[in-house]
Amino acid sequence: MKKVFAAAVLFFGLAFTAKAQETSTPNIDPNAPEIKFESEVIDYGTIDYEGNPQREFKFKNTGKSPLVISNCQGSCGCTVPTCPKEPIMPGKSGTIKVNYDTKRVGKFDKKVTVTSNSKTPSTVLTIKGEVKAAAVAPATTTTTTPMK
């Protein structure tokens, strides 16, 4: 009986202390920059093998202080983003360029994670589409003359 009572006291004591912990909410700076994308998805559609790999995500800093993009990361080596190095001032626009390896045949759906000092510090962008197979050169035929 003592073991059951001790276990109950321990259980309720742990439950009470878990509830007693304060949850802190991060202080959001009302003057922080805000990144607003025209679109968070770019659809390449169906493109040719070795077709134009570059697309651009356009965005605007709708906040009240300079926007600094600290990192842009593709979800794999076939997706290479390029972010602006300089701060984007309030009210100004910028672009994030993305190159997809169009030598990879088939459908694709890849992500680009953008990290910045905005109110939403991490944004995930998407590129998708389909790369057609490479054109195959027609086989050459040789004719042979019959022997006499």
ABEGO torsion letter per residue (X at the ends): XAAAAAAAAAAAAAAAAAAABBBBBBBBBAABBBBBBABABBBAEBBBBGBBABBBBBBBBABABBBBBABBBBABAABBBBBBABBBBBGBBBBBBBBBBAABBEBBBBBBBBBBABABABBBBBBBEBBBBBBBBBBBBBBBBBBX
